[in-house]
Amino acid sequence: MQTVCTPSLVFGVFFKIFLQNLPISATMQLVAMLIDHCQIIMKIKPISMTDSMHTKPNIAKAATLQASEQLYDVIIIGAGVVGMVAAIALVQRGYQVLLLDNKPLPDEAALQQRLRVRDARVYAMNRASIALLKTLGAWQFIKRKADFDKMQVWGRDDFGELIFCDDDKQGRCQPLGSMVEPSVLDEALWQCAKLADRLDLAFAATLLGDGMAIDERSDRVIVRYQQHGTHKVAQAKLLLGADGRHSLVRQAMAVGAATLDYHQKAICCAIYTDKPHDNTARQVMLPTGTLAMLPMAHLPTDDKTNRWHSVVWSLPTALADTYLAEYQRDESLLKNRLALASGYELGMVAKLESLASFPLSAQAAKRYYKGRLALLGDAAHGVHPLAGQGLNLGLSDVAQFLTLVDKYHHKSPLHPQLLHDYQRATKSHNELMMHSFSLIHFAYASGLADVAMLRYLRSECSHQIAKMPFVIRQFIKRANR
């Protein structure tokens, strides 16, 4: 799940306008053609758009419900942010929910210890995501955050820059969102979940054998799992998979996923710079990838000068590994490289903490539901981190699903038409965003990046957009869908 919200989302909307009238298959082919062209220029190993289909667990007719089996309205597999939010929201609507995850049960002491340490990454919560958390009552438990009211994006080799600000009638920039560390959001959701009396938690739970089966006589989903050495069985009217990119629920549905390997790795860390962040999210587009520098909230022991930033630096895998190895020998090398790559926009990097890295790829499930099983968040889709919309797209899935739950509630709880409408409301939008971000990536960080005509078009596009406040407001509105 990617966690940053950066200015390049604007370019995503630009490409979305271009792509939205094309069939999904055509946009996939367009991205693949662009990638192939980049590789011809760079003479590197081809990157392929693959159709991954995991061997599916058996979805078969289940045995008759036994007395020991527990009955729920909804079972959710995956207790990450998306799964936890969906569970809390459904419980608050009066549904009985079972939330399953293979992680250990959250420990209060461990949660508090995590809060004392600065995370490498942040979730960039847009207005829509924040509004959803507020309706759940979870936002009140957020213990620290960094609001941002401006976004700045520029290309290192292009002229001009874009600064996005949603100003009011007095010309004051209004908050665009908040940067929240994963540890802070996890703790807030846990506090909210403890207040939900219709929510059953099954942590440290492992699915057994084929894992799931559908009782065709009653249209219910049967889940068999093991917890603390005990075999358990539960059934529900609906099963939601929020279990990430390697989703077991997606495998159980026998649904494949189109995947794109960028052959890149993101270096993440927290940095302390000479200059404050001024509530501005910054991103520079480099030939090697994107470098995002995002405001971070200060810890109680910090100097309160707003000079901590979360960094996400996308680099070719070999280059990222080189920089990480250098850091082990001499920490100053990576600090200097970060300052240089940003054009010293924030001055020198004085401190660097919580270094981490992860490979970059994009993914799109071929469908979001089958029978009584449905996918949410990363189980359904994954995007390049350059626009930081991974979590926001996942929470948008939840919001769309809840809207439909409310719509069909007067007819029948969890009406069968609900999942069809959910896919229609989310899938095309998510795929267009994925393709848009991929196009942006290859337009800046590939062999095409140095093509004179493309450099001119990039710069001219930025220059013209900067002079159109109405267009900027529309971009901001789309970013908060």
TORDREN-618292 format. One record per residue (C-alpha): residue number from 1; x, y, z; residue in three letters. Coordinates in Angstrom, 2 decimals. Each point is the difference from the previous one (the first is absolute). Layout:
N
[NUM, [X, Y, Z], ala]
...
! end
This chain:
481
[1, [0.00, 0.00, 0.00], met]
[2, [1.71, 3.29, -0.94], gln]
[3, [-0.23, 2.89, 2.38], thr]
[4, [0.80, 3.38, -1.39], val]
[5, [-2.13, 2.66, -1.66], cys]
[6, [2.02, 2.20, -2.30], thr]
[7, [-0.50, 2.65, -2.66], pro]
[8, [0.41, -2.33, -2.95], ser]
[9, [-3.61, -1.05, 0.56], leu]
[10, [-0.74, 3.06, -2.12], val]
[11, [1.67, -1.61, -2.99], phe]
[12, [-1.93, -3.17, 0.78], gly]
[13, [-3.25, 1.89, -0.51], val]
[14, [1.37, 1.41, -3.28], phe]
[15, [0.70, -3.50, -1.31], phe]
[16, [-3.33, -1.22, 1.39], lys]
[17, [-1.82, 2.53, -2.18], ile]
[18, [1.85, -1.41, -3.00], phe]
[19, [-0.57, -3.66, 0.94], leu]
[20, [-3.55, 0.04, 1.32], gln]
[21, [-1.59, -0.55, -3.42], asn]
[22, [2.17, -3.04, -0.80], leu]
[23, [-0.86, -3.59, 0.92], pro]
[24, [2.08, -1.40, 2.85], ile]
[25, [1.67, -2.47, -2.37], ser]
[26, [1.07, 2.88, -2.24], ala]
[27, [1.53, 1.95, 2.87], thr]
[28, [1.88, -3.10, 1.16], met]
[29, [1.38, -0.43, -3.52], gln]
[30, [0.93, 3.68, -0.14], leu]
[31, [1.98, -0.25, 3.23], val]
[32, [1.70, -3.19, -1.17], ala]
[33, [0.92, 1.62, -3.34], met]
[34, [1.48, 3.00, 1.78], leu]
[35, [2.01, -2.29, 2.28], ile]
[36, [1.29, -1.99, -2.98], asp]
[37, [1.04, 3.22, -1.72], his]
[38, [1.85, 1.16, 3.10], cys]
[39, [1.86, -3.30, 0.16], gln]
[40, [1.03, 0.16, -3.63], ile]
[41, [1.57, 3.37, 0.73], ile]
[42, [1.66, -1.12, 3.24], met]
[43, [0.85, -3.53, -1.28], lys]
[44, [-1.02, -1.64, 3.24], ile]
[45, [-1.85, -3.19, 0.80], lys]
[46, [-3.66, 0.34, -1.08], pro]
[47, [-2.61, 0.72, 2.64], ile]
[48, [-3.10, -2.04, -0.68], ser]
[49, [-3.63, 0.53, 0.90], met]
[50, [-0.90, -3.43, 1.33], thr]
[51, [-3.28, -1.69, 0.75], asp]
[52, [0.67, -1.75, 3.30], ser]
[53, [-2.41, -2.78, 0.95], met]
[54, [0.74, -1.81, 3.22], his]
[55, [-1.07, -3.57, 0.50], thr]
[56, [-3.38, 0.43, 1.60], lys]
[57, [-1.07, -1.66, 3.20], pro]
[58, [-3.09, -2.12, -0.47], asn]
[59, [-3.29, 1.90, 0.16], ile]
[60, [-2.46, -2.80, 0.51], ala]
[61, [-3.29, -0.89, 1.59], lys]
[62, [0.39, 0.24, 3.77], ala]
[63, [-1.25, -2.40, 2.60], ala]
[64, [-3.21, 0.71, 1.86], thr]
[65, [0.45, 2.66, 2.68], leu]
[66, [1.04, -1.60, 3.26], gln]
[67, [-1.08, 1.21, 3.41], ala]
[68, [3.56, 1.04, 0.86], ser]
[69, [0.26, 2.29, -3.01], glu]
[70, [-0.40, 3.73, 0.54], gln]
[71, [-2.26, 2.06, -2.24], leu]
[72, [0.87, 3.56, -1.08], tyr]
[73, [-1.30, 2.52, -2.45], asp]
[74, [3.50, 0.70, -1.35], val]
[75, [3.42, -1.62, 0.35], ile]
[76, [3.00, 2.18, -0.87], ile]
[77, [3.41, -1.53, -0.72], ile]
[78, [2.79, 2.51, 0.68], gly]
[79, [0.21, 2.42, 2.93], ala]
[80, [2.08, 2.69, -1.64], gly]
[81, [-1.32, 3.55, -0.27], val]
[82, [-2.55, -0.80, -2.73], val]
[83, [-1.28, -3.16, 1.68], gly]
[84, [-0.20, 1.63, 3.42], met]
[85, [-1.87, 3.04, -1.35], val]
[86, [-2.48, -2.21, -1.86], ala]
[87, [-0.57, -2.12, 3.12], ala]
[88, [-0.60, 2.97, 2.30], ile]
[89, [-2.34, 1.67, -2.50], ala]
[90, [-2.11, -3.14, -0.50], leu]
[91, [-0.25, -0.62, 3.75], val]
[92, [-1.18, 3.57, 0.50], gln]
[93, [-2.76, -0.74, -2.52], arg]
[94, [-1.22, -2.88, 2.13], gly]
[95, [1.65, -2.94, -1.76], tyr]
[96, [1.75, -2.84, 1.81], gln]
[97, [3.57, -0.20, -1.34], val]
[98, [2.92, -2.41, 0.40], leu]
[99, [3.43, 1.49, -0.78], leu]
[100, [2.70, -2.59, -0.73], leu]
[101, [3.75, 0.57, -0.28], asp]
[102, [3.15, -2.09, 0.41], asn]
[103, [1.70, 2.76, 1.99], lys]
[104, [0.14, -0.24, 3.80], pro]
[105, [-2.60, 1.89, 1.98], leu]
[106, [1.13, 3.64, 0.39], pro]
[107, [1.73, 0.56, 3.32], asp]
[108, [-0.61, 3.32, 1.76], glu]
[109, [3.60, 0.26, 1.21], ala]
[110, [1.34, -0.78, -3.48], ala]
[111, [-2.32, 2.56, -1.59], leu]
[112, [1.18, 2.69, 2.41], gln]
[113, [3.64, -0.94, -0.63], gln]
[114, [-0.51, 0.40, -3.74], arg]
[115, [-1.39, 3.49, 0.58], leu]
[116, [3.27, 1.05, 1.66], arg]
[117, [1.95, -0.73, -3.19], val]
[118, [-0.20, 1.91, -3.26], arg]
[119, [-1.25, -2.05, -2.96], asp]
[120, [1.80, 0.03, -3.33], ala]
[121, [-3.24, 0.43, -1.92], arg]
[122, [-3.21, 1.97, 0.30], val]
[123, [-3.54, -0.46, -1.21], tyr]
[124, [-1.16, 3.07, -1.89], ala]
[125, [-3.63, 0.24, 0.97], met]
[126, [-2.03, 2.10, -2.41], asn]
[127, [-3.17, 1.79, 1.03], arg]
[128, [-2.25, -2.90, -0.95], ala]
[129, [2.02, -2.49, 2.05], ser]
[130, [0.05, 2.34, 2.99], ile]
[131, [-3.77, 0.50, -0.27], ala]
[132, [-0.53, -3.77, 0.04], leu]
[133, [2.15, -0.42, 3.12], leu]
[134, [-1.84, 2.84, 1.69], lys]
[135, [-3.37, -1.66, -0.61], thr]
[136, [1.33, -3.13, 1.71], leu]
[137, [1.26, 1.99, 2.97], gly]
[138, [3.57, -1.16, -0.69], ala]
[139, [1.49, 3.39, -0.90], trp]
[140, [-0.33, 1.21, 3.59], gln]
[141, [2.56, -2.64, 1.02], phe]
[142, [2.69, 1.26, -2.41], ile]
[143, [2.77, 1.11, 2.36], lys]
[144, [2.20, 1.81, -2.50], arg]
[145, [-0.23, 1.09, -3.62], lys]
[146, [1.46, 2.55, -2.38], ala]
[147, [-2.59, 1.95, -1.98], asp]
[148, [1.02, 1.24, -3.44], phe]
[149, [-1.61, 2.84, -1.91], asp]
[150, [2.30, 0.25, -3.03], lys]
[151, [1.51, -2.38, -2.53], met]
[152, [3.10, 0.81, -2.02], gln]
[153, [1.19, -2.05, -2.98], val]
[154, [2.78, 0.59, -2.47], trp]
[155, [2.20, -1.86, -2.46], gly]
[156, [3.72, 0.26, 0.62], arg]
[157, [0.74, 0.58, -3.68], asp]
[158, [-3.18, 1.96, -0.83], asp]
[159, [-0.73, 3.68, 0.39], phe]
[160, [-2.62, 1.24, 2.40], gly]
[161, [-1.87, -1.71, 2.79], glu]
[162, [-3.55, -0.55, 1.20], leu]
[163, [-1.28, 1.09, 3.39], ile]
[164, [-3.49, -1.10, 0.97], phe]
[165, [-1.95, 1.84, 2.64], cys]
[166, [-3.75, -0.11, 0.60], asp]
[167, [-0.36, 3.60, 1.15], asp]
[168, [-3.12, 1.54, 1.51], asp]
[169, [-1.49, 3.43, -0.77], lys]
[170, [2.66, 1.65, 2.16], gln]
[171, [2.75, -1.76, -1.94], gly]
[172, [0.92, -2.33, 2.86], arg]
[173, [0.92, -3.58, -0.89], cys]
[174, [-2.38, -2.57, 1.44], gln]
[175, [1.24, -3.39, 1.24], pro]
[176, [0.24, -2.57, -2.79], leu]
[177, [0.52, -2.92, 2.35], gly]
[178, [2.14, -1.39, 2.79], ser]
[179, [3.13, -2.14, 0.15], met]
[180, [-0.47, -2.76, 2.57], val]
[181, [2.56, -2.63, 0.97], glu]
[182, [-1.15, -3.65, -0.20], pro]
[183, [0.60, -0.55, 3.72], ser]
[184, [-2.23, 2.96, 0.85], val]
[185, [-2.85, -1.13, -2.26], leu]
[186, [0.24, -3.62, 1.17], asp]
[187, [-0.27, 1.07, 3.63], glu]
[188, [-2.96, 2.30, -0.72], ala]
[189, [-1.92, -2.73, -1.82], leu]
[190, [0.72, -2.46, 2.79], trp]
[191, [-1.42, 2.42, 2.57], gln]
[192, [-3.10, 0.39, -2.16], cys]
[193, [-0.36, -3.76, -0.53], ala]
[194, [0.01, -0.63, 3.74], lys]
[195, [-3.24, 1.98, 0.23], leu]
[196, [-1.78, -2.20, -2.59], ala]
[197, [-2.08, -2.60, 1.86], asp]
[198, [-1.13, -1.88, -3.13], arg]
[199, [3.55, -0.57, -1.23], leu]
[200, [1.69, -3.36, 0.65], asp]
[201, [3.77, -0.10, -0.50], leu]
[202, [1.92, -3.12, -1.02], ala]
[203, [3.68, 0.94, -0.07], phe]
[204, [2.83, -2.53, -0.40], ala]
[205, [-2.47, -1.91, -2.19], ala]
[206, [1.05, -2.26, -2.88], thr]
[207, [-2.36, -1.25, -2.69], leu]
[208, [-0.23, -3.78, -0.13], leu]
[209, [0.49, -2.10, -3.12], gly]
[210, [-1.98, 1.45, -2.87], asp]
[211, [-1.04, 2.72, 2.41], gly]
[212, [-3.42, 0.93, -1.30], met]
[213, [-3.11, -1.61, -1.43], ala]
[214, [-3.40, 1.24, -1.08], ile]
[215, [-3.14, -1.75, 1.20], asp]
[216, [-1.97, 0.17, -3.22], glu]
[217, [-3.23, -0.93, 1.71], arg]
[218, [-0.02, 3.08, 2.17], ser]
[219, [2.34, 2.41, -1.80], asp]
[220, [2.26, 0.33, 3.01], arg]
[221, [3.78, -0.02, 0.18], val]
[222, [1.66, -2.56, 2.27], ile]
[223, [3.44, 0.82, 1.42], val]
[224, [2.10, -2.61, 1.77], arg]
[225, [3.00, 1.22, 1.95], tyr]
[226, [2.34, -0.86, 2.83], gln]
[227, [0.67, 2.28, 2.94], gln]
[228, [2.34, -0.86, 2.88], his]
[229, [-0.09, -3.68, -0.98], gly]
[230, [-3.80, -0.19, -0.13], thr]
[231, [-1.93, -0.68, -3.21], his]
[232, [-2.92, 2.38, -0.48], lys]
[233, [-2.77, 0.51, -2.54], val]
[234, [-1.98, 3.15, -0.76], ala]
[235, [-2.53, 0.88, -2.65], gln]
[236, [-1.36, 3.27, -1.35], ala]
[237, [-2.16, 1.46, -2.70], lys]
[238, [3.01, 1.83, -1.44], leu]
[239, [3.79, -0.31, 0.08], leu]
[240, [2.22, 3.05, -0.62], leu]
[241, [3.65, -0.45, -0.88], gly]
[242, [2.20, 2.86, 1.22], ala]
[243, [3.08, -2.20, 0.26], asp]
[244, [2.44, 1.84, -2.25], gly]
[245, [1.63, -0.57, -3.37], arg]
[246, [0.55, -3.73, 0.55], his]
[247, [-3.64, -0.43, 0.99], ser]
[248, [-1.16, -3.49, 0.98], leu]
[249, [-3.56, 1.15, -0.56], val]
[250, [0.82, 0.95, -3.59], arg]
[251, [1.55, -3.44, -0.48], gln]
[252, [-3.12, -1.63, 1.43], ala]
[253, [-2.05, 1.95, -2.53], met]
[254, [2.23, -1.35, -2.82], ala]
[255, [0.48, 3.58, -1.16], val]
[256, [3.23, 0.93, -1.75], gly]
[257, [1.80, 3.33, 0.18], ala]
[258, [1.77, 2.05, -2.66], ala]
[259, [3.36, 1.00, 1.48], thr]
[260, [2.73, 2.40, -1.03], leu]
[261, [3.50, -0.19, 1.49], asp]
[262, [1.73, 3.39, -0.17], tyr]
[263, [3.39, -1.56, 0.83], his]
[264, [0.37, 2.74, 2.55], gln]
[265, [0.33, 0.22, 3.75], lys]
[266, [-1.17, 2.80, 2.29], ala]
[267, [2.35, 1.22, 2.71], ile]
[268, [-1.97, 1.35, 2.97], cys]
[269, [1.29, 1.91, 3.00], cys]
[270, [-0.62, 2.96, 2.28], ala]
[271, [2.33, 2.97, -0.43], ile]
[272, [0.69, 3.20, 1.92], tyr]
[273, [0.94, 2.92, -2.26], thr]
[274, [1.37, 3.53, 0.26], asp]
[275, [-3.33, 1.49, -1.10], lys]
[276, [-3.55, -0.64, 1.33], pro]
[277, [-2.60, -1.75, -2.12], his]
[278, [-2.45, 2.95, 0.17], asp]
[279, [-2.94, -2.44, -0.22], asn]
[280, [0.97, -0.78, -3.60], thr]
[281, [0.19, -3.41, -1.69], ala]
[282, [2.85, 0.03, -2.51], arg]
[283, [0.89, -2.27, -2.89], gln]
[284, [2.76, 0.25, -2.57], val]
[285, [-0.18, -2.08, -3.17], met]
[286, [3.44, -1.45, -0.76], leu]
[287, [1.25, -2.10, -2.94], pro]
[288, [0.59, -2.86, 2.45], thr]
[289, [-3.40, 0.29, 1.70], gly]
[290, [-1.99, 2.26, 2.31], thr]
[291, [1.17, 1.50, 3.28], leu]
[292, [-2.75, 0.99, 2.43], ala]
[293, [0.66, 2.03, 3.15], met]
[294, [-3.08, 0.18, 2.19], leu]
[295, [-0.71, 1.84, 3.27], pro]
[296, [0.23, -2.09, 3.16], met]
[297, [-1.46, 0.68, 3.42], ala]
[298, [2.54, 0.59, 2.75], his]
[299, [0.49, -2.29, 2.97], leu]
[300, [-0.47, 1.39, 3.53], pro]
[301, [3.79, 0.16, 0.38], thr]
[302, [0.58, 1.92, -3.26], asp]
[303, [0.85, 3.70, -0.31], asp]
[304, [-3.39, 0.85, -1.62], lys]
[305, [1.64, 1.76, -2.96], thr]
[306, [-1.85, -2.09, -2.62], asn]
[307, [3.17, -1.22, -1.68], arg]
[308, [-0.77, -3.73, -0.06], trp]
[309, [-1.05, -1.52, -3.33], his]
[310, [-0.93, -3.45, -1.26], ser]
[311, [1.94, -0.99, -3.12], val]
[312, [-1.06, -2.43, -2.71], val]
[313, [2.68, -0.22, -2.71], trp]
[314, [-0.73, -2.28, -2.96], ser]
[315, [3.14, -1.34, -1.67], leu]
[316, [1.04, -2.83, -2.33], pro]
[317, [0.48, -3.05, 2.20], thr]
[318, [3.76, -0.31, -0.50], ala]
[319, [0.55, 3.69, 0.71], leu]
[320, [-2.18, -0.12, 3.12], ala]
[321, [1.96, -3.01, 1.28], asp]
[322, [3.24, 1.90, -0.59], thr]
[323, [-1.21, 3.00, 1.99], tyr]
[324, [-1.23, -2.23, 2.83], leu]
[325, [3.35, -1.80, 0.15], ala]
[326, [1.81, 3.35, 0.05], glu]
[327, [-2.13, 1.08, 2.94], tyr]
[328, [1.22, -2.96, 2.02], gln]
[329, [3.59, 1.17, -0.51], arg]
[330, [-0.55, 3.74, 0.28], asp]
[331, [-3.34, 1.59, 0.93], glu]
[332, [1.03, 3.38, -1.37], ser]
[333, [0.05, -1.28, -3.59], leu]
[334, [-3.77, -0.56, -0.17], leu]
[335, [-0.67, 3.30, 1.78], lys]
[336, [2.07, 1.85, -2.59], asn]
[337, [-1.61, -1.86, -2.90], arg]
[338, [-3.48, 0.95, 1.25], leu]
[339, [0.91, 3.66, 0.31], ala]
[340, [1.58, 0.02, -3.46], leu]
[341, [-2.91, -1.84, -1.66], ala]
[342, [-2.48, 2.55, 1.39], ser]
[343, [2.09, 2.91, -1.24], gly]
[344, [0.55, 1.02, 3.64], tyr]
[345, [-3.65, 1.09, 0.14], glu]
[346, [0.05, -0.59, 3.77], leu]
[347, [3.69, 0.58, 0.52], gly]
[348, [2.27, -2.71, 1.35], met]
[349, [-1.22, -3.17, 1.70], val]
[350, [1.24, 0.06, 3.60], ala]
[351, [-1.61, -3.21, 1.30], lys]
[352, [-1.33, -3.20, -1.54], leu]
[353, [-2.07, -2.63, 1.84], glu]
[354, [-2.10, -3.12, -0.52], ser]
[355, [1.48, -1.07, -3.34], leu]
[356, [-2.07, -2.56, -1.94], ala]
[357, [-0.62, -1.11, -3.58], ser]
[358, [-2.51, -1.96, -2.08], phe]
[359, [-0.36, -1.09, -3.67], pro]
[360, [-2.39, 1.86, -2.29], leu]
[361, [-2.73, -1.50, -2.13], ser]
[362, [-3.57, 0.59, -1.10], ala]
[363, [-2.83, -2.50, 0.05], gln]
[364, [-3.65, -0.23, -1.03], ala]
[365, [-2.34, -2.90, 0.78], ala]
[366, [-2.05, -1.14, -2.99], lys]
[367, [-3.17, 0.33, 2.05], arg]
[368, [-0.88, 1.17, 3.50], tyr]
[369, [-2.64, -2.57, 0.97], tyr]
[370, [-1.19, -3.53, -0.65], lys]
[371, [-3.06, -1.45, 1.66], gly]
[372, [0.08, 1.13, 3.64], arg]
[373, [3.70, 0.91, -0.01], leu]
[374, [1.33, 3.50, -0.72], ala]
[375, [3.33, 1.85, 0.07], leu]
[376, [0.97, 3.30, 1.62], leu]
[377, [3.17, 2.09, -0.14], gly]
[378, [3.31, -1.59, -1.00], asp]
[379, [-1.69, -3.37, -0.49], ala]
[380, [-1.74, 1.61, -2.98], ala]
[381, [2.55, 2.53, -1.22], his]
[382, [3.44, 1.48, 0.58], gly]
[383, [1.51, 3.13, -1.53], val]
[384, [3.39, 1.67, -0.38], his]
[385, [0.84, 2.10, 3.07], pro]
[386, [0.77, 3.14, -2.00], leu]
[387, [-3.51, 1.36, 0.61], ala]
[388, [-0.43, -1.46, 3.46], gly]
[389, [-3.55, -1.15, -0.61], gln]
[390, [0.30, -3.63, 1.11], gly]
[391, [-1.73, 0.33, 3.36], leu]
[392, [-2.39, 2.70, -1.18], asn]
[393, [-1.19, -2.29, -2.81], leu]
[394, [-0.48, -2.81, 2.51], gly]
[395, [-2.02, 2.19, 2.34], leu]
[396, [-1.98, 1.23, -2.99], ser]
[397, [-0.90, -3.65, -0.66], asp]
[398, [-1.33, -0.23, 3.55], val]
[399, [-1.95, 3.25, -0.33], ala]
[400, [-1.62, -1.15, -3.26], gln]
[401, [-0.84, -3.38, 1.53], phe]
[402, [-1.59, 1.63, 3.05], leu]
[403, [-2.06, 2.32, -2.20], thr]
[404, [-1.44, -3.05, -1.74], leu]
[405, [-0.59, -1.81, 3.30], val]
[406, [-2.08, 2.98, 1.09], asp]
[407, [-1.77, 0.11, -3.36], lys]
[408, [-1.13, -3.63, 0.07], tyr]
[409, [-0.64, -0.27, 3.72], his]
[410, [-3.73, 0.71, -0.33], his]
[411, [-0.38, -2.88, -2.51], lys]
[412, [2.14, -2.65, 1.62], ser]
[413, [3.20, 0.17, 2.03], pro]
[414, [2.99, -0.66, -2.27], leu]
[415, [-2.16, -0.28, -3.13], his]
[416, [1.65, -2.13, -2.77], pro]
[417, [-0.09, 2.95, -2.43], gln]
[418, [2.25, 1.91, 2.39], leu]
[419, [3.25, -1.66, -1.13], leu]
[420, [-0.77, 0.51, -3.68], his]
[421, [-0.61, 3.70, 0.60], asp]
[422, [3.12, 0.21, 2.18], tyr]
[423, [2.21, -1.29, -2.82], gln]
[424, [-1.62, 2.36, -2.48], arg]
[425, [0.57, 2.98, 2.33], ala]
[426, [3.67, -0.69, 0.72], thr]
[427, [1.81, -2.23, -2.49], lys]
[428, [0.25, 2.25, -3.06], ser]
[429, [0.99, 3.02, 2.10], his]
[430, [2.74, -1.93, 1.79], asn]
[431, [1.37, -1.46, -3.23], glu]
[432, [0.09, 3.38, -1.71], leu]
[433, [1.95, 1.41, 2.93], met]
[434, [2.44, -2.92, -0.17], met]
[435, [0.61, 0.46, -3.73], his]
[436, [0.32, 3.76, 0.38], ser]
[437, [2.69, -0.31, 2.66], phe]
[438, [1.86, -2.56, -2.10], ser]
[439, [0.01, 2.36, -2.98], leu]
[440, [1.31, 2.84, 2.15], ile]
[441, [2.76, -2.22, 1.34], his]
[442, [1.20, -1.03, -3.45], phe]
[443, [-0.32, 3.55, -1.36], ala]
[444, [2.47, 1.24, 2.62], tyr]
[445, [2.10, -2.99, 1.08], ala]
[446, [0.86, -1.88, -3.19], ser]
[447, [1.86, 0.34, -3.26], gly]
[448, [-2.79, 2.32, -1.17], leu]
[449, [0.82, 2.47, 2.75], ala]
[450, [2.83, 1.54, -2.01], asp]
[451, [-1.93, 0.30, -3.27], val]
[452, [0.01, 3.72, -0.76], ala]
[453, [-3.63, 0.17, -1.16], met]
[454, [-1.26, -1.80, 3.10], leu]
[455, [2.02, 2.26, 2.28], arg]
[456, [-1.50, 3.02, -1.75], tyr]
[457, [-3.55, -1.36, 0.33], leu]
[458, [0.49, -0.76, 3.69], arg]
[459, [1.31, 3.47, 0.70], ser]
[460, [-2.62, 1.76, -2.10], glu]
[461, [-2.80, -1.99, 1.63], cys]
[462, [1.23, 1.01, 3.46], ser]
[463, [0.42, 3.61, -1.06], his]
[464, [-3.52, 0.27, -1.43], gln]
[465, [-1.71, -1.80, 2.91], ile]
[466, [1.71, 2.33, 2.47], ala]
[467, [-1.85, 2.92, -1.63], lys]
[468, [-3.46, -1.60, 0.28], met]
[469, [-1.36, 0.10, 3.59], pro]
[470, [-3.27, -1.65, -1.04], phe]
[471, [1.86, -3.01, -1.41], val]
[472, [2.06, -0.27, 3.18], ile]
[473, [-3.18, -0.01, 2.09], arg]
[474, [-1.43, -2.78, -2.18], gln]
[475, [3.15, -2.05, 0.50], phe]
[476, [-0.27, 0.43, 3.76], ile]
[477, [-3.67, -0.99, -0.13], lys]
[478, [0.82, -3.18, -1.94], arg]
[479, [2.77, -0.83, 2.48], ala]
[480, [-2.58, -0.03, 2.79], asn]
[481, [-2.50, -2.31, -1.72], arg]
! end
